[in-house]
Amino acid sequence: MRTCDMCGRQAEEADTLTWTTSVENGRRRTYCEECSRTHLRAIEGKLDSAWW
């Protein structure tokens, strides 16, 4: 079971293939598809999630 670090949505491993992962300050962060689409520019710009 995985949990989105932004909204808290949970899903089984097989259902998270479209989720986004990033490493921020040495920590692995996982974002669901909806949060990834909403914050795409910030993710691509490598902004820390505290800024979005």
mmCIF file of the N, C-alpha and C atoms, coordinates in Angstrom:
data_MODEL
# 
_entry.id   MODEL 
# 
loop_
_atom_site.group_PDB 
_atom_site.id 
_atom_site.type_symbol 
_atom_site.label_atom_id 
_atom_site.label_alt_id 
_atom_site.label_comp_id 
_atom_site.label_asym_id 
_atom_site.label_entity_id 
_atom_site.label_seq_id 
_atom_site.pdbx_PDB_ins_code 
_atom_site.Cartn_x 
_atom_site.Cartn_y 
_atom_site.Cartn_z 
_atom_site.occupancy 
_atom_site.B_iso_or_equiv 
_atom_site.pdbx_formal_charge 
_atom_site.auth_seq_id 
_atom_site.auth_comp_id 
_atom_site.auth_asym_id 
_atom_site.auth_atom_id 
_atom_site.pdbx_PDB_model_num 
ATOM 1   N N  . MET A 1 1  ? 0.844  -1.174 0.000   1.00 0.00 ? 1  MET A N  1 
ATOM 2   C CA . MET A 1 1  ? 0.000  0.000  0.000   1.00 0.00 ? 1  MET A CA 1 
ATOM 3   C C  . MET A 1 1  ? 0.890  1.238  0.000   1.00 0.00 ? 1  MET A C  1 
ATOM 4   N N  . ARG A 1 2  ? 0.611  2.152  -0.906  1.00 0.00 ? 2  ARG A N  1 
ATOM 5   C CA . ARG A 1 2  ? 1.356  3.416  -0.973  1.00 0.00 ? 2  ARG A CA 1 
ATOM 6   C C  . ARG A 1 2  ? 0.427  4.569  -0.647  1.00 0.00 ? 2  ARG A C  1 
ATOM 7   N N  . THR A 1 3  ? 0.997  5.626  -0.121  1.00 0.00 ? 3  THR A N  1 
ATOM 8   C CA . THR A 1 3  ? 0.234  6.803  0.258   1.00 0.00 ? 3  THR A CA 1 
ATOM 9   C C  . THR A 1 3  ? 0.835  8.030  -0.413  1.00 0.00 ? 3  THR A C  1 
ATOM 10  N N  . CYS A 1 4  ? -0.014 8.874  -0.973  1.00 0.00 ? 4  CYS A N  1 
ATOM 11  C CA . CYS A 1 4  ? 0.437  10.129 -1.582  1.00 0.00 ? 4  CYS A CA 1 
ATOM 12  C C  . CYS A 1 4  ? 0.897  11.059 -0.463  1.00 0.00 ? 4  CYS A C  1 
ATOM 13  N N  . ASP A 1 5  ? 2.084  11.628 -0.617  1.00 0.00 ? 5  ASP A N  1 
ATOM 14  C CA . ASP A 1 5  ? 2.628  12.516 0.406   1.00 0.00 ? 5  ASP A CA 1 
ATOM 15  C C  . ASP A 1 5  ? 1.968  13.888 0.399   1.00 0.00 ? 5  ASP A C  1 
ATOM 16  N N  . MET A 1 6  ? 1.169  14.187 -0.625  1.00 0.00 ? 6  MET A N  1 
ATOM 17  C CA . MET A 1 6  ? 0.495  15.481 -0.682  1.00 0.00 ? 6  MET A CA 1 
ATOM 18  C C  . MET A 1 6  ? -0.930 15.405 -0.126  1.00 0.00 ? 6  MET A C  1 
ATOM 19  N N  . CYS A 1 7  ? -1.738 14.496 -0.641  1.00 0.00 ? 7  CYS A N  1 
ATOM 20  C CA . CYS A 1 7  ? -3.165 14.460 -0.272  1.00 0.00 ? 7  CYS A CA 1 
ATOM 21  C C  . CYS A 1 7  ? -3.543 13.289 0.621   1.00 0.00 ? 7  CYS A C  1 
ATOM 22  N N  . GLY A 1 8  ? -2.672 12.292 0.750   1.00 0.00 ? 8  GLY A N  1 
ATOM 23  C CA . GLY A 1 8  ? -2.963 11.162 1.615   1.00 0.00 ? 8  GLY A CA 1 
ATOM 24  C C  . GLY A 1 8  ? -3.702 10.011 0.950   1.00 0.00 ? 8  GLY A C  1 
ATOM 25  N N  . ARG A 1 9  ? -3.950 10.113 -0.357  1.00 0.00 ? 9  ARG A N  1 
ATOM 26  C CA . ARG A 1 9  ? -4.639 9.032  -1.073  1.00 0.00 ? 9  ARG A CA 1 
ATOM 27  C C  . ARG A 1 9  ? -3.809 7.758  -0.986  1.00 0.00 ? 9  ARG A C  1 
ATOM 28  N N  . GLN A 1 10 ? -4.481 6.620  -0.813  1.00 0.00 ? 10 GLN A N  1 
ATOM 29  C CA . GLN A 1 10 ? -3.793 5.343  -0.724  1.00 0.00 ? 10 GLN A CA 1 
ATOM 30  C C  . GLN A 1 10 ? -4.194 4.447  -1.882  1.00 0.00 ? 10 GLN A C  1 
ATOM 31  N N  . ALA A 1 11 ? -3.245 3.616  -2.334  1.00 0.00 ? 11 ALA A N  1 
ATOM 32  C CA . ALA A 1 11 ? -3.503 2.687  -3.426  1.00 0.00 ? 11 ALA A CA 1 
ATOM 33  C C  . ALA A 1 11 ? -2.543 1.512  -3.312  1.00 0.00 ? 11 ALA A C  1 
ATOM 34  N N  . GLU A 1 12 ? -2.934 0.421  -3.918  1.00 0.00 ? 12 GLU A N  1 
ATOM 35  C CA . GLU A 1 12 ? -2.084 -0.770 -3.980  1.00 0.00 ? 12 GLU A CA 1 
ATOM 36  C C  . GLU A 1 12 ? -0.902 -0.496 -4.905  1.00 0.00 ? 12 GLU A C  1 
ATOM 37  N N  . GLU A 1 13 ? 0.167  -1.226 -4.726  1.00 0.00 ? 13 GLU A N  1 
ATOM 38  C CA . GLU A 1 13 ? 1.388  -1.051 -5.525  1.00 0.00 ? 13 GLU A CA 1 
ATOM 39  C C  . GLU A 1 13 ? 1.099  -1.073 -7.033  1.00 0.00 ? 13 GLU A C  1 
ATOM 40  N N  . ALA A 1 14 ? 0.297  -2.019 -7.485  1.00 0.00 ? 14 ALA A N  1 
ATOM 41  C CA . ALA A 1 14 ? 0.025  -2.162 -8.921  1.00 0.00 ? 14 ALA A CA 1 
ATOM 42  C C  . ALA A 1 14 ? -0.728 -0.955 -9.477  1.00 0.00 ? 14 ALA A C  1 
ATOM 43  N N  . ASP A 1 15 ? -1.484 -0.261 -8.654  1.00 0.00 ? 15 ASP A N  1 
ATOM 44  C CA . ASP A 1 15 ? -2.262 0.893  -9.100  1.00 0.00 ? 15 ASP A CA 1 
ATOM 45  C C  . ASP A 1 15 ? -1.467 2.193  -9.079  1.00 0.00 ? 15 ASP A C  1 
ATOM 46  N N  . THR A 1 16 ? -0.231 2.153  -8.621  1.00 0.00 ? 16 THR A N  1 
ATOM 47  C CA . THR A 1 16 ? 0.566  3.376  -8.503  1.00 0.00 ? 16 THR A CA 1 
ATOM 48  C C  . THR A 1 16 ? 1.583  3.537  -9.634  1.00 0.00 ? 16 THR A C  1 
ATOM 49  N N  . LEU A 1 17 ? 1.408  2.812  -10.718 1.00 0.00 ? 17 LEU A N  1 
ATOM 50  C CA . LEU A 1 17 ? 2.358  2.904  -11.825 1.00 0.00 ? 17 LEU A CA 1 
ATOM 51  C C  . LEU A 1 17 ? 2.397  4.297  -12.449 1.00 0.00 ? 17 LEU A C  1 
ATOM 52  N N  . THR A 1 18 ? 1.323  5.053  -12.365 1.00 0.00 ? 18 THR A N  1 
ATOM 53  C CA . THR A 1 18 ? 1.281  6.394  -12.944 1.00 0.00 ? 18 THR A CA 1 
ATOM 54  C C  . THR A 1 18 ? 1.609  7.477  -11.923 1.00 0.00 ? 18 THR A C  1 
ATOM 55  N N  . TRP A 1 19 ? 1.959  7.096  -10.715 1.00 0.00 ? 19 TRP A N  1 
ATOM 56  C CA . TRP A 1 19 ? 2.310  8.069  -9.686  1.00 0.00 ? 19 TRP A CA 1 
ATOM 57  C C  . TRP A 1 19 ? 3.726  8.587  -9.909  1.00 0.00 ? 19 TRP A C  1 
ATOM 58  N N  . THR A 1 20 ? 4.035  9.741  -9.349  1.00 0.00 ? 20 THR A N  1 
ATOM 59  C CA . THR A 1 20 ? 5.338  10.375 -9.490  1.00 0.00 ? 20 THR A CA 1 
ATOM 60  C C  . THR A 1 20 ? 6.128  10.214 -8.196  1.00 0.00 ? 20 THR A C  1 
ATOM 61  N N  . THR A 1 21 ? 7.417  9.956  -8.332  1.00 0.00 ? 21 THR A N  1 
ATOM 62  C CA . THR A 1 21 ? 8.284  9.918  -7.157  1.00 0.00 ? 21 THR A CA 1 
ATOM 63  C C  . THR A 1 21 ? 9.387  10.952 -7.321  1.00 0.00 ? 21 THR A C  1 
ATOM 64  N N  . SER A 1 22 ? 9.831  11.495 -6.217  1.00 0.00 ? 22 SER A N  1 
ATOM 65  C CA . SER A 1 22 ? 10.941 12.439 -6.243  1.00 0.00 ? 22 SER A CA 1 
ATOM 66  C C  . SER A 1 22 ? 11.737 12.259 -4.957  1.00 0.00 ? 22 SER A C  1 
ATOM 67  N N  . VAL A 1 23 ? 12.939 12.803 -4.960  1.00 0.00 ? 23 VAL A N  1 
ATOM 68  C CA . VAL A 1 23 ? 13.785 12.770 -3.764  1.00 0.00 ? 23 VAL A CA 1 
ATOM 69  C C  . VAL A 1 23 ? 14.014 14.209 -3.345  1.00 0.00 ? 23 VAL A C  1 
ATOM 70  N N  . GLU A 1 24 ? 13.586 14.528 -2.133  1.00 0.00 ? 24 GLU A N  1 
ATOM 71  C CA . GLU A 1 24 ? 13.738 15.872 -1.589  1.00 0.00 ? 24 GLU A CA 1 
ATOM 72  C C  . GLU A 1 24 ? 14.483 15.785 -0.267  1.00 0.00 ? 24 GLU A C  1 
ATOM 73  N N  . ASN A 1 25 ? 15.609 16.446 -0.202  1.00 0.00 ? 25 ASN A N  1 
ATOM 74  C CA . ASN A 1 25 ? 16.437 16.439 1.009   1.00 0.00 ? 25 ASN A CA 1 
ATOM 75  C C  . ASN A 1 25 ? 16.758 15.022 1.468   1.00 0.00 ? 25 ASN A C  1 
ATOM 76  N N  . GLY A 1 26 ? 17.009 14.132 0.508   1.00 0.00 ? 26 GLY A N  1 
ATOM 77  C CA . GLY A 1 26 ? 17.374 12.766 0.822   1.00 0.00 ? 26 GLY A CA 1 
ATOM 78  C C  . GLY A 1 26 ? 16.202 11.855 1.149   1.00 0.00 ? 26 GLY A C  1 
ATOM 79  N N  . ARG A 1 27 ? 14.974 12.374 1.111   1.00 0.00 ? 27 ARG A N  1 
ATOM 80  C CA . ARG A 1 27 ? 13.772 11.590 1.398   1.00 0.00 ? 27 ARG A CA 1 
ATOM 81  C C  . ARG A 1 27 ? 12.999 11.319 0.123   1.00 0.00 ? 27 ARG A C  1 
ATOM 82  N N  . ARG A 1 28 ? 12.550 10.096 -0.046  1.00 0.00 ? 28 ARG A N  1 
ATOM 83  C CA . ARG A 1 28 ? 11.741 9.744  -1.210  1.00 0.00 ? 28 ARG A CA 1 
ATOM 84  C C  . ARG A 1 28 ? 10.300 10.177 -0.962  1.00 0.00 ? 28 ARG A C  1 
ATOM 85  N N  . ARG A 1 29 ? 9.739  10.919 -1.902  1.00 0.00 ? 29 ARG A N  1 
ATOM 86  C CA . ARG A 1 29 ? 8.367  11.399 -1.812  1.00 0.00 ? 29 ARG A CA 1 
ATOM 87  C C  . ARG A 1 29 ? 7.574  10.810 -2.974  1.00 0.00 ? 29 ARG A C  1 
ATOM 88  N N  . THR A 1 30 ? 6.309  10.472 -2.732  1.00 0.00 ? 30 THR A N  1 
ATOM 89  C CA . THR A 1 30 ? 5.450  9.865  -3.738  1.00 0.00 ? 30 THR A CA 1 
ATOM 90  C C  . THR A 1 30 ? 4.182  10.697 -3.856  1.00 0.00 ? 30 THR A C  1 
ATOM 91  N N  . TYR A 1 31 ? 3.775  10.982 -5.110  1.00 0.00 ? 31 TYR A N  1 
ATOM 92  C CA . TYR A 1 31 ? 2.592  11.794 -5.359  1.00 0.00 ? 31 TYR A CA 1 
ATOM 93  C C  . TYR A 1 31 ? 1.654  11.067 -6.309  1.00 0.00 ? 31 TYR A C  1 
ATOM 94  N N  . CYS A 1 32 ? 0.351  11.097 -5.984  1.00 0.00 ? 32 CYS A N  1 
ATOM 95  C CA . CYS A 1 32 ? -0.643 10.437 -6.830  1.00 0.00 ? 32 CYS A CA 1 
ATOM 96  C C  . CYS A 1 32 ? -0.744 11.172 -8.167  1.00 0.00 ? 32 CYS A C  1 
ATOM 97  N N  . GLU A 1 33 ? -1.451 10.576 -9.092  1.00 0.00 ? 33 GLU A N  1 
ATOM 98  C CA . GLU A 1 33 ? -1.572 11.140 -10.438 1.00 0.00 ? 33 GLU A CA 1 
ATOM 99  C C  . GLU A 1 33 ? -2.221 12.527 -10.411 1.00 0.00 ? 33 GLU A C  1 
ATOM 100 N N  . GLU A 1 34 ? -3.238 12.710 -9.596  1.00 0.00 ? 34 GLU A N  1 
ATOM 101 C CA . GLU A 1 34 ? -3.928 13.997 -9.537  1.00 0.00 ? 34 GLU A CA 1 
ATOM 102 C C  . GLU A 1 34 ? -3.025 15.100 -8.977  1.00 0.00 ? 34 GLU A C  1 
ATOM 103 N N  . CYS A 1 35 ? -2.331 14.813 -7.897  1.00 0.00 ? 35 CYS A N  1 
ATOM 104 C CA . CYS A 1 35 ? -1.409 15.798 -7.314  1.00 0.00 ? 35 CYS A CA 1 
ATOM 105 C C  . CYS A 1 35 ? -0.246 16.076 -8.268  1.00 0.00 ? 35 CYS A C  1 
ATOM 106 N N  . SER A 1 36 ? 0.219  15.049 -8.957  1.00 0.00 ? 36 SER A N  1 
ATOM 107 C CA . SER A 1 36 ? 1.307  15.219 -9.917  1.00 0.00 ? 36 SER A CA 1 
ATOM 108 C C  . SER A 1 36 ? 0.904  16.169 -11.029 1.00 0.00 ? 36 SER A C  1 
ATOM 109 N N  . ARG A 1 37 ? -0.308 16.020 -11.537 1.00 0.00 ? 37 ARG A N  1 
ATOM 110 C CA . ARG A 1 37 ? -0.781 16.901 -12.617 1.00 0.00 ? 37 ARG A CA 1 
ATOM 111 C C  . ARG A 1 37 ? -0.965 18.326 -12.119 1.00 0.00 ? 37 ARG A C  1 
ATOM 112 N N  . THR A 1 38 ? -1.482 18.471 -10.916 1.00 0.00 ? 38 THR A N  1 
ATOM 113 C CA . THR A 1 38 ? -1.727 19.800 -10.361 1.00 0.00 ? 38 THR A CA 1 
ATOM 114 C C  . THR A 1 38 ? -0.419 20.559 -10.142 1.00 0.00 ? 38 THR A C  1 
ATOM 115 N N  . HIS A 1 39 ? 0.625  19.873 -9.711  1.00 0.00 ? 39 HIS A N  1 
ATOM 116 C CA . HIS A 1 39 ? 1.893  20.514 -9.353  1.00 0.00 ? 39 HIS A CA 1 
ATOM 117 C C  . HIS A 1 39 ? 3.021  20.178 -10.326 1.00 0.00 ? 39 HIS A C  1 
ATOM 118 N N  . LEU A 1 40 ? 2.685  19.888 -11.563 1.00 0.00 ? 40 LEU A N  1 
ATOM 119 C CA . LEU A 1 40 ? 3.672  19.462 -12.551 1.00 0.00 ? 40 LEU A CA 1 
ATOM 120 C C  . LEU A 1 40 ? 4.819  20.455 -12.726 1.00 0.00 ? 40 LEU A C  1 
ATOM 121 N N  . ARG A 1 41 ? 4.508  21.723 -12.862 1.00 0.00 ? 41 ARG A N  1 
ATOM 122 C CA . ARG A 1 41 ? 5.572  22.718 -13.082 1.00 0.00 ? 41 ARG A CA 1 
ATOM 123 C C  . ARG A 1 41 ? 6.537  22.801 -11.902 1.00 0.00 ? 41 ARG A C  1 
ATOM 124 N N  . ALA A 1 42 ? 6.007  22.719 -10.708 1.00 0.00 ? 42 ALA A N  1 
ATOM 125 C CA . ALA A 1 42 ? 6.860  22.766 -9.518  1.00 0.00 ? 42 ALA A CA 1 
ATOM 126 C C  . ALA A 1 42 ? 7.748  21.530 -9.438  1.00 0.00 ? 42 ALA A C  1 
ATOM 127 N N  . ILE A 1 43 ? 7.192  20.366 -9.795  1.00 0.00 ? 43 ILE A N  1 
ATOM 128 C CA . ILE A 1 43 ? 7.972  19.131 -9.771  1.00 0.00 ? 43 ILE A CA 1 
ATOM 129 C C  . ILE A 1 43 ? 9.083  19.190 -10.804 1.00 0.00 ? 43 ILE A C  1 
ATOM 130 N N  . GLU A 1 44 ? 8.751  19.615 -12.027 1.00 0.00 ? 44 GLU A N  1 
ATOM 131 C CA . GLU A 1 44 ? 9.767  19.698 -13.077 1.00 0.00 ? 44 GLU A CA 1 
ATOM 132 C C  . GLU A 1 44 ? 10.818 20.754 -12.763 1.00 0.00 ? 44 GLU A C  1 
ATOM 133 N N  . GLY A 1 45 ? 10.425 21.811 -12.085 1.00 0.00 ? 45 GLY A N  1 
ATOM 134 C CA . GLY A 1 45 ? 11.365 22.865 -11.695 1.00 0.00 ? 45 GLY A CA 1 
ATOM 135 C C  . GLY A 1 45 ? 12.178 22.486 -10.469 1.00 0.00 ? 45 GLY A C  1 
ATOM 136 N N  . LYS A 1 46 ? 11.933 21.286 -9.931  1.00 0.00 ? 46 LYS A N  1 
ATOM 137 C CA . LYS A 1 46 ? 12.628 20.773 -8.761  1.00 0.00 ? 46 LYS A CA 1 
ATOM 138 C C  . LYS A 1 46 ? 12.503 21.681 -7.544  1.00 0.00 ? 46 LYS A C  1 
ATOM 139 N N  . LEU A 1 47 ? 11.315 22.304 -7.420  1.00 0.00 ? 47 LEU A N  1 
ATOM 140 C CA . LEU A 1 47 ? 11.049 23.112 -6.239  1.00 0.00 ? 47 LEU A CA 1 
ATOM 141 C C  . LEU A 1 47 ? 10.710 22.185 -5.079  1.00 0.00 ? 47 LEU A C  1 
ATOM 142 N N  . ASP A 1 48 ? 11.133 22.552 -3.904  1.00 0.00 ? 48 ASP A N  1 
ATOM 143 C CA . ASP A 1 48 ? 10.816 21.780 -2.704  1.00 0.00 ? 48 ASP A CA 1 
ATOM 144 C C  . ASP A 1 48 ? 9.306  21.818 -2.493  1.00 0.00 ? 48 ASP A C  1 
ATOM 145 N N  . SER A 1 49 ? 8.711  20.703 -2.117  1.00 0.00 ? 49 SER A N  1 
ATOM 146 C CA . SER A 1 49 ? 7.252  20.630 -1.969  1.00 0.00 ? 49 SER A CA 1 
ATOM 147 C C  . SER A 1 49 ? 6.716  21.586 -0.919  1.00 0.00 ? 49 SER A C  1 
ATOM 148 N N  . ALA A 1 50 ? 7.552  22.073 -0.032  1.00 0.00 ? 50 ALA A N  1 
ATOM 149 C CA . ALA A 1 50 ? 7.104  23.059 0.957   1.00 0.00 ? 50 ALA A CA 1 
ATOM 150 C C  . ALA A 1 50 ? 6.691  24.370 0.281   1.00 0.00 ? 50 ALA A C  1 
ATOM 151 N N  . TRP A 1 51 ? 7.212  24.625 -0.922  1.00 0.00 ? 51 TRP A N  1 
ATOM 152 C CA . TRP A 1 51 ? 6.892  25.859 -1.644  1.00 0.00 ? 51 TRP A CA 1 
ATOM 153 C C  . TRP A 1 51 ? 5.582  25.768 -2.403  1.00 0.00 ? 51 TRP A C  1 
ATOM 154 N N  . TRP A 1 52 ? 5.071  24.547 -2.668  1.00 0.00 ? 52 TRP A N  1 
ATOM 155 C CA . TRP A 1 52 ? 3.818  24.479 -3.385  1.00 0.00 ? 52 TRP A CA 1 
ATOM 156 C C  . TRP A 1 52 ? 2.720  24.255 -2.445  1.00 0.00 ? 52 TRP A C  1 
# 
